[in-house]
């Protein structure tokens, strides 16, 4: 089988590609990525060394380029990760989030419709909005969408667009909505890699507001396994919530990281809160457990320890990010990057 993975040079996409090539040794992966600030070719070294992997540089908003890749590669499944995902950036500049997350998803949907390709859309728990810190409420797949940030609103719009294509055009589609992912290769603007980097430098870790905001943490490898199960046995036209079962406040997570890095638990500083900061996300994941037998099997404390260890052992990777050197094409990828906007039939 051949999969087209959009946004495959981003954090979750990289981990998914590595997972799939290892778990499905007969399958091929075609990666389409714009290589924005968060796209990292250095994280795809193992994939580039495989004969079962090809990489196209291209924007999911470029309809001609996307169609050219679909026509040339003829994938059977498209897994759509490509998205702008950092809430702070969406508050500062919503336009790029609407373009990539909504219009880019529409272009992918149209390509899947035109070429008869099944699509899986990777979404987020943030589309449901938040609930109070003391609430016992959990959001099922049937819950109303009440996004709080421009990022979450753009993802909710993409989800609704995708579901409309199922009903109107008969596009074969599944959607997963996941909680906060953590693991190797995550761009250090997100909480866990940011905190590790600060702790390793001996700098105080910034914590929004009072640090009481609650998130559920999902090991990225568990997320990849969940998507695999959905692709293998999920019902088309359905949405699946995917959670890690590890709900913690941001301050609890930061303190765990400080301990793992050999720092005191007080080496953090509260900073001005994010506008509209969601208080608590909480997914009801009974559906994927009942229908597909999935539950996250990675213990958070053990997974966090592995993640901290990975970042500490891969300081060269982090230094490339901080210096901007990761923008250079790595030696193993030279001559292997195709331009989606210029390929011909």
C-alpha positions as a printed NumPy array, in Angstrom:
array([[  0.   ,   0.   ,   0.   ],
       [  1.097,   3.569,  -0.656],
       [  0.307,   6.414,   1.741],
       [  0.578,  10.128,   1.06 ],
       [  1.417,  11.958,   4.298],
       [  0.951,  15.73 ,   4.299],
       [  2.918,  17.675,   6.892],
       [  5.251,  14.736,   7.327],
       [  8.225,  16.892,   8.319],
       [  6.419,  18.167,  11.415],
       [  6.544,  16.584,  14.855],
       [  3.678,  14.093,  14.676],
       [  4.126,  13.51 ,  10.935],
       [  7.799,  12.569,  11.391],
       [  6.939,  10.111,  14.12 ],
       [  4.101,   8.65 ,  12.052],
       [  6.35 ,   8.12 ,   9.021],
       [  9.023,   6.436,  11.142],
       [  6.347,   4.291,  12.794],
       [  4.67 ,   3.258,   9.542],
       [  7.842,   2.351,   7.674],
       [  8.844,   0.13 ,  10.584],
       [  5.406,  -1.411,  11.242],
       [  4.5  ,  -1.972,   7.572],
       [  7.689,  -3.088,   5.782],
       [  5.969,  -3.551,   2.411],
       [  4.304,  -0.134,   2.286],
       [  5.524,   3.076,   0.661],
       [  5.306,   6.603,   2.051],
       [  5.076,   9.78 ,  -0.013],
       [  5.609,  12.903,   2.08 ],
       [  4.326,  16.333,   1.079],
       [  5.528,  19.22 ,   3.235],
       [  5.937,  22.966,   2.759],
       [  8.942,  23.046,   5.119],
       [  7.749,  25.994,   7.163],
       [  9.621,  26.972,  10.323],
       [  8.422,  23.772,  12.065],
       [  9.257,  21.372,   9.208],
       [ 12.501,  19.531,   9.817],
       [ 14.222,  17.333,   7.254],
       [ 16.879,  16.342,   9.798],
       [ 14.224,  14.358,  11.662],
       [ 13.543,  12.224,   8.569],
       [ 17.02 ,  10.783,   8.093],
       [ 15.919,   7.15 ,   8.493],
       [ 13.071,   7.695,   6.042],
       [ 15.304,   9.301,   3.394],
       [ 17.607,   6.293,   3.571],
       [ 14.7  ,   3.991,   2.707],
       [ 13.786,   3.119,  -0.879],
       [ 10.146,   3.145,   0.226],
       [ 10.105,   6.889,   0.901],
       [  9.798,   9.928,  -1.356],
       [  9.636,  13.594,  -0.423],
       [  7.884,  16.461,  -2.204],
       [  8.28 ,  20.035,  -1.084],
       [  4.941,  21.724,  -1.584],
       [  2.095,  23.664,  -0.027],
       [ -1.231,  21.92 ,   0.592],
       [ -2.882,  25.174,  -0.53 ],
       [ -1.281,  24.782,  -3.98 ],
       [ -4.034,  22.912,  -5.789],
       [ -2.027,  22.244,  -8.953],
       [  0.963,  21.   ,  -6.985],
       [ -1.125,  18.732,  -4.759],
       [ -2.978,  17.282,  -7.742],
       [  0.325,  16.671,  -9.527],
       [  1.612,  14.615,  -6.589],
       [ -1.633,  12.612,  -6.406],
       [ -1.585,  11.965, -10.149],
       [  2.064,  10.966, -10.214],
       [  2.144,   8.811,  -7.079],
       [ -1.399,   7.362,  -7.066],
       [ -1.642,   6.856,  -3.285],
       [ -4.359,   4.685,  -1.801],
       [ -4.611,   6.62 ,   1.47 ],
       [ -3.841,  10.24 ,   2.384],
       [ -3.076,  11.049,   6.024],
       [ -3.474,  14.784,   6.484],
       [ -1.279,  16.189,   9.267],
       [ -0.327,  19.466,   7.552],
       [ -1.481,  22.316,   9.772],
       [ -0.37 ,  25.366,  11.647],
       [ -0.762,  24.327,  15.277],
       [  0.721,  26.824,  17.733],
       [ -2.037,  28.729,  19.535],
       [  0.134,  31.766,  20.32 ],
       [  0.98 ,  32.19 ,  16.646],
       [ -2.708,  31.924,  15.714],
       [ -3.528,  34.753,  18.111],
       [ -0.833,  36.938,  16.555],
       [ -1.647,  36.061,  12.922],
       [ -4.878,  34.125,  12.248],
       [ -4.625,  34.44 ,   8.444],
       [ -2.037,  31.723,   7.908],
       [ -4.061,  29.332,  10.091],
       [ -7.192,  29.857,   8.026],
       [ -5.28 ,  29.391,   4.779],
       [ -3.39 ,  26.246,   5.74 ],
       [ -5.858,  24.563,   8.061],
       [ -9.103,  25.293,   6.197],
       [ -8.252,  25.954,   2.558],
       [ -5.384,  23.453,   2.593],
       [ -7.726,  20.792,   3.928],
       [-10.23 ,  21.628,   1.189],
       [ -7.53 ,  21.175,  -1.467],
       [ -6.624,  17.784,   0.005],
       [-10.294,  16.782,   0.124],
       [-10.763,  17.773,  -3.508],
       [ -7.704,  15.757,  -4.525],
       [ -8.945,  12.708,  -2.629],
       [-12.333,  13.106,  -4.259],
       [-10.859,  13.473,  -7.765],
       [ -8.454,  10.54 ,  -7.452],
       [-10.624,   8.202,  -5.366],
       [ -8.29 ,   8.241,  -2.348],
       [ -9.344,   7.556,   1.219],
       [ -8.376,  10.349,   3.614],
       [ -7.667,  10.509,   7.311],
       [ -7.768,  13.966,   8.895],
       [ -5.772,  14.514,  12.085],
       [ -7.568,  17.004,  14.313],
       [ -7.402,  18.147,  17.938],
       [ -9.323,  18.081,  21.211],
       [ -9.241,  21.886,  21.14 ],
       [-12.212,  21.962,  18.738],
       [-14.503,  21.139,  21.683],
       [-13.332,  24.105,  23.719],
       [-12.689,  23.862,  27.438],
       [-14.481,  23.147,  30.673],
       [-13.877,  24.264,  34.258],
       [-10.972,  22.855,  36.267],
       [-13.335,  21.152,  38.719],
       [-15.755,  19.868,  36.102],
       [-16.273,  16.14 ,  35.602],
       [-17.41 ,  16.748,  32.022],
       [-15.789,  14.853,  29.156],
       [-16.353,  15.566,  25.469],
       [-17.493,  12.694,  23.259],
       [-17.355,  12.766,  19.48 ],
       [-20.957,  14.019,  19.481],
       [-20.214,  17.09 ,  21.618],
       [-20.768,  20.551,  20.161],
       [-17.719,  22.335,  18.777],
       [-16.876,  25.474,  20.776],
       [-13.306,  26.453,  19.836],
       [-11.664,  29.251,  21.814],
       [ -8.629,  30.247,  19.722],
       [ -8.184,  31.036,  16.014],
       [ -6.155,  27.81 ,  15.77 ],
       [ -8.926,  25.693,  17.281],
       [-11.544,  27.459,  15.159],
       [ -9.579,  26.721,  11.984],
       [ -9.339,  23.039,  12.908],
       [-13.055,  22.891,  13.718],
       [-13.808,  24.437,  10.325],
       [-11.583,  21.849,   8.644],
       [-13.401,  19.03 ,  10.427],
       [-16.796,  20.33 ,   9.337],
       [-15.597,  20.8  ,   5.765],
       [-14.338,  17.223,   5.739],
       [-17.614,  15.833,   7.074],
       [-19.536,  17.792,   4.442],
       [-17.439,  16.095,   1.742],
       [-18.43 ,  12.717,   3.145],
       [-22.13 ,  13.486,   2.835],
       [-22.122,  15.586,  -0.34 ],
       [-19.461,  13.852,  -2.421],
       [-19.07 ,  10.462,  -0.788],
       [-15.402,  11.009,   0.075],
       [-14.055,   8.095,   2.113],
       [-12.85 ,   9.724,   5.312],
       [-12.08 ,   9.308,   9.001],
       [-11.147,  11.952,  11.575],
       [ -9.183,  11.617,  14.81 ],
       [ -9.129,  14.262,  17.531],
       [ -6.163,  13.867,  19.84 ],
       [ -4.97 ,  15.362,  23.105],
       [ -1.545,  16.983,  23.622],
       [  1.22 ,  14.869,  22.079],
       [  4.733,  14.595,  23.467],
       [  7.889,  12.787,  22.378],
       [ 11.001,  13.114,  20.227],
       [ 11.41 ,  15.655,  17.389],
       [  8.902,  18.217,  18.709],
       [  9.634,  21.832,  17.792],
       [ 10.738,  23.637,  20.987],
       [  7.922,  26.181,  21.071],
       [  5.626,  23.65 ,  22.76 ],
       [  5.573,  23.208,  26.543],
       [  7.574,  20.018,  27.084],
       [ 10.554,  20.629,  24.738],
       [ 10.553,  24.311,  25.724],
       [ 10.754,  23.411,  29.413],
       [ 13.494,  20.835,  28.794],
       [ 15.55 ,  23.342,  26.824],
       [ 15.201,  26.024,  29.506],
       [ 16.015,  23.587,  32.306],
       [ 19.115,  22.319,  30.505],
       [ 20.38 ,  25.887,  30.117],
       [ 19.759,  26.709,  33.754],
       [ 17.071,  29.223,  32.853],
       [ 13.689,  29.5  ,  34.607],
       [ 10.862,  27.757,  32.776],
       [  8.034,  30.175,  31.822],
       [  4.554,  29.077,  32.926],
       [  1.408,  30.849,  31.742],
       [ -0.877,  32.378,  34.367],
       [ -0.991,  30.283,  37.525],
       [ -0.072,  27.009,  35.788],
       [ -3.319,  25.289,  36.759],
       [ -4.575,  24.732,  33.191],
       [ -5.085,  20.992,  32.655],
       [ -4.089,  18.997,  29.582],
       [ -4.177,  15.281,  28.809],
       [ -0.841,  13.961,  27.509],
       [ -0.547,  11.366,  24.753],
       [  2.733,   9.716,  23.808],
       [  3.195,  10.332,  20.084],
       [  3.88 ,   6.624,  19.504],
       [  0.482,   5.78 ,  20.988],
       [ -1.07 ,   8.371,  18.677],
       [  0.582,   6.751,  15.648],
       [ -0.726,   3.356,  16.718],
       [ -4.236,   4.785,  17.09 ],
       [ -4.169,   6.197,  13.556],
       [ -2.973,   2.818,  12.295],
       [ -5.943,   1.107,  13.952],
       [ -8.351,   3.659,  12.496],
       [ -6.936,   3.152,   9.005],
       [ -7.096,  -0.625,   9.34 ],
       [-10.49 ,  -1.044,  11.013],
       [-12.149,   2.332,  11.579],
       [-15.556,   3.022,  10.096],
       [-15.49 ,   5.546,   7.278],
       [-17.323,   8.781,   7.988],
       [-16.596,   8.482,  11.719],
       [-14.688,  10.592,  14.257],
       [-12.496,   9.025,  16.944],
       [-11.225,  10.764,  20.072],
       [ -7.708,   9.708,  21.05 ],
       [ -6.433,  10.451,  24.55 ],
       [ -3.511,   9.482,  26.725],
       [ -5.291,   9.148,  30.057],
       [ -2.718,  11.419,  31.731],
       [ -4.445,  14.641,  32.759],
       [ -2.081,  17.022,  34.55 ],
       [ -1.774,  20.735,  35.164],
       [  0.911,  22.572,  33.216],
       [  2.712,  23.315,  36.47 ],
       [  2.763,  19.618,  37.424],
       [  4.354,  18.791,  34.066],
       [  6.967,  21.531,  34.424],
       [  7.89 ,  20.347,  37.928],
       [  8.325,  16.773,  36.687],
       [ 10.641,  18.024,  33.929],
       [ 12.679,  20.117,  36.371],
       [ 13.189,  17.073,  38.603],
       [ 14.246,  14.918,  35.654],
       [ 16.749,  17.603,  34.595],
       [ 18.236,  17.784,  38.082],
       [ 16.776,  21.197,  38.85 ],
       [ 14.699,  22.275,  41.806],
       [ 10.938,  22.326,  41.399],
       [ 10.88 ,  26.08 ,  41.941],
       [ 12.998,  26.9  ,  38.866],
       [ 10.047,  28.343,  36.963],
       [  8.509,  31.767,  36.552],
       [  4.884,  32.709,  36.019],
       [  4.32 ,  34.902,  32.955],
       [  1.33 ,  36.828,  31.614],
       [ -1.403,  34.412,  30.613],
       [ -2.341,  33.722,  27.01 ],
       [ -5.521,  35.537,  25.861],
       [ -8.511,  33.218,  26.035],
       [ -6.419,  30.438,  27.573],
       [ -8.466,  27.234,  27.787],
       [ -8.728,  25.873,  31.322],
       [ -9.211,  22.124,  30.904],
       [ -9.488,  19.745,  27.964],
       [-11.135,  16.386,  28.591],
       [-11.903,  13.736,  25.974],
       [-14.253,  10.795,  26.293],
       [-12.378,   8.041,  24.43 ],
       [-14.758,   5.14 ,  24.967],
       [-15.591,   4.899,  21.257],
       [-12.095,   4.033,  20.038],
       [-11.644,   1.693,  23.001],
       [-14.879,  -0.158,  22.304],
       [-14.741,  -0.265,  18.495],
       [-11.015,  -0.648,  17.856],
       [ -9.609,  -1.869,  21.177],
       [ -7.294,   1.116,  21.538],
       [ -6.044,   2.544,  24.786],
       [ -2.815,   4.403,  25.385],
       [ -0.287,   2.009,  26.888],
       [  2.562,   4.454,  27.592],
       [  2.862,   5.539,  31.217],
       [  3.322,   9.32 ,  31.284],
       [  6.091,   9.431,  33.871],
       [  8.07 ,   6.798,  31.984],
       [  7.326,   8.448,  28.638],
       [  8.335,  11.865,  29.931],
       [ 11.584,  10.429,  31.279],
       [ 12.325,   8.912,  27.845],
       [ 11.49 ,  12.232,  26.188],
       [ 13.762,  14.236,  28.484],
       [ 16.522,  11.687,  27.912],
       [ 16.083,  11.948,  24.133],
       [ 16.396,  15.743,  24.11 ],
       [ 19.411,  15.621,  26.425],
       [ 21.121,  13.043,  24.195],
       [ 20.23 ,  14.892,  20.999],
       [ 21.537,  18.333,  21.8  ],
       [ 22.86 ,  18.581,  18.23 ],
       [ 19.282,  18.375,  16.988],
       [ 18.235,  21.127,  19.378],
       [ 21.245,  23.277,  18.519],
       [ 20.325,  23.053,  14.817],
       [ 16.867,  24.368,  15.712],
       [ 18.184,  27.215,  17.824],
       [ 20.843,  28.28 ,  15.324],
       [ 18.628,  27.954,  12.254],
       [ 20.988,  25.382,  10.761],
       [ 18.097,  22.928,  10.437],
       [ 16.883,  25.036,   7.513],
       [ 19.814,  23.723,   5.47 ],
       [ 19.198,  20.614,   3.382],
       [ 20.938,  17.728,   5.165],
       [ 23.445,  15.62 ,   3.2  ],
       [ 21.216,  12.535,   3.192],
       [ 18.351,  14.5  ,   1.541],
       [ 20.31 ,  16.258,  -1.196],
       [ 19.058,  15.318,  -4.644],
       [ 16.035,  13.586,  -3.123],
       [ 13.643,  16.515,  -2.726],
       [ 11.072,  16.898,  -5.477],
       [  9.156,  20.126,  -5.975],
       [  5.423,  19.524,  -6.043],
       [  4.813,  22.725,  -7.993],
       [  7.044,  21.742, -10.897],
       [  6.554,  18.044, -11.501],
       [  4.909,  17.07 , -14.74 ],
       [  2.604,  14.235, -15.719]])
